[in-house]
Amino acid sequence: MTLFRTVEPAVEPVTLAEVKEQLRLGHASEDGLLAGLIRAAREEVERATGIALINQGWRLALDRWPRNGTVLLARHPVRTVVSVTAYGADGEAALIPPSAYQADTLSRPARLHFDDTPAPLRRMNGIEIDFSAGYGEAGTDVPDTLKRAMLLLTAHWYELRGALGAESQPASYPAGYERLIAGHKARKL
């Protein structure tokens, strides 16, 4: 199973202006650095929570159909299933019609259930499921606690960037970061 992003988010959940206000910066000389830190903070929050903050495209590639016929989509919230493609033993692609599966995008993780599955598949990555995930197209659609976590992380990385050498950089996150994202992490039973 391989999951990778196919379409990057069009915007970041927090703006450069919001980060500069958090840091009380009034100059533009480090805007490039801050933009990179914002992107890195979004990626870290998404990795830690399994959530796509802003709408983005994803592809799940599988070697074979699950025994129970249900595929789990490990990004949340899933907005739409764009396509399901099965590749035959000779590499020929066949689109699976939406009528052949049931999508549950409300659950976490989202699920696709197939009653009948095409066979045979090529040995590796014989199934590709393209879907979109995210809270919306703008930062205003993202829960405030996740945006606060991004601001906290961005400020932490900015303030510690030159205080210590690379070998001495702290491996921890800023105080309060884990508490801000805790309610958004997927629960394991």
N, C-alpha and C positions, 0 to 999 in steps of 0.2 A: 504494500500500500504506500503510495506516494501522494502527498498533498502539496500543491504549490500554487502561488498566486499568479494569475494570468493577466489581470488588469489592476494596476496600482490605483489607490484612491486619488481622486482629482484634487482634493484639498486636505489640509491637516485639521484635526479637531480643535486645536488651539492656534491662535494667530501669533505672528511675530509681535504685534502690539501688546497682546495679553502677556506674553513672556517678558517683554521689556518692562511692562508695568510691574510684574511680579518681582523683577530684579532691580527695579528703580533705575533703569538705564535710559538716558536721554540722547544718546548718540547712535549713529548708524554704522560705526566702523567695524562692529562685530556681527552684523546682521547675517552674513554667510555662515558663521560659526553657529549662531543661534538657530538658523533654519535647519542645519544638520542635526543639532541636538534635539529639536522638536521632532524631526523624522525618526531619530533613534529612540526617543522616548515613546512615540506612538508604537513603533515596532516592538519595544520591550513590553508595554502594557498589553498589546495584542497577544504576544507570545505567552505571557504569564496568565492571561485569562482565557485564551482560546476564542477571543471575540474579535470580530472585524469592526472597527469603530466607524469608519466611513465606508460607503458602498465600494465594493471591489469585487473583481472576478477571481474565482478559484477553480482548480481542476483536481479531482481525485482520480488517480489511476490505480486500478486493481489488477492482480494477476488472474483471479478467478472469482466467481460469484460466491458469496457467503452461503454456508450450508442451510441456514434458516431463511435465505432469500432477502434478508434485510441488510442494507448498507447504511452505515452511520456517517454523517457528514460532520467532521470535527471543527467546524467554524460556526460561530453563532453571531447574530441571528441570520439564518438563511432567508433570503428574500424570495428568490425564485430558482427553480432548477431549469437551466437553460437548455441542456441537452444531455442525453445518455447515448454513448456510442460504443458498440461492441465490434472488435476486430477479429475476423475469422483467422483460421490457421494460416492462410496465405496472405494475410494483411489487408484484406478487403474490409472496408468500413460499412457498418449498418447502423443507422439511427434507430434507436428503440423509441417507439411512439409513447407519448405520455399516458395513453390508455393502457399500456402494459405494466405500469407501476403506480403505486400509491405513494404520494409524498406527504410527510408529516413535518412541516416546517416550524411548528409551534414548540415541539419537544426540543430538549437540549441533551444530547446532540440531535439534530434533525435526522429523520430517517426516510429512506426510500425502500419500499417493499415490492419485490418482484415475485409474482406467482409462477410465471414461466420464464426461464432464462435461455437465451440462445447458446448453442454449443456447436462445434468446438471453438474455443478461443485460441488466439496465439498464446504462446507460453508466458510471455512477460507483457504486462501492461495491456492486456486484452480488453479492458473496460475503462472508459474515460467518462467521468461525470463532471460536467461543467455547471457551476452554479454561482449565483451572486449572493454576497453576504454583506451586512453592515446595518447600522442604525438609520442611515439616511445619507443625503448628499452634502450636508453642512454640519459644521461643528455644533450648531444649536440642537441637532438631533441626538447628540451623544450625551449619555448621563453625566451629570456634573461631577460626581465622584471620580469618574475615570479621567475627565479633563483636569481635575485637581491633582490627580496622581501624576499626570503628564507634566503639569507645571512644576510640581515638587521635584520630580526626577530631572527635568531640564535645568532647574535652578541649582540643584545639587551638583550635577555634572559641570555646569558652568563655573560654579564657585570653587570646585576642587581641581580644575583642569591644570593648574600650574603650581599648586601648593606642594605637591609631592612628586617624586619621580615615578615613572611608569611602574617600576618594580614595587613601589610602596603605596600605590593607589589603594584606597579602601575597597574591599570586595562586597561591602554591604550596601543596602539601599538606605535612603534618608528615613529618618524617624517618621512614622505615620504612613509611609507608602504602602506597606502590606495591608494596613487597616483599610485604606481607601479602596484597594482592589479586591479585598477578601470576599465581599458580597457578590462579586461578579465572576468569581472562579467557578468552574464546573465542579460539582460535588461528586465524589466517588463513594459508592456504597460498599 
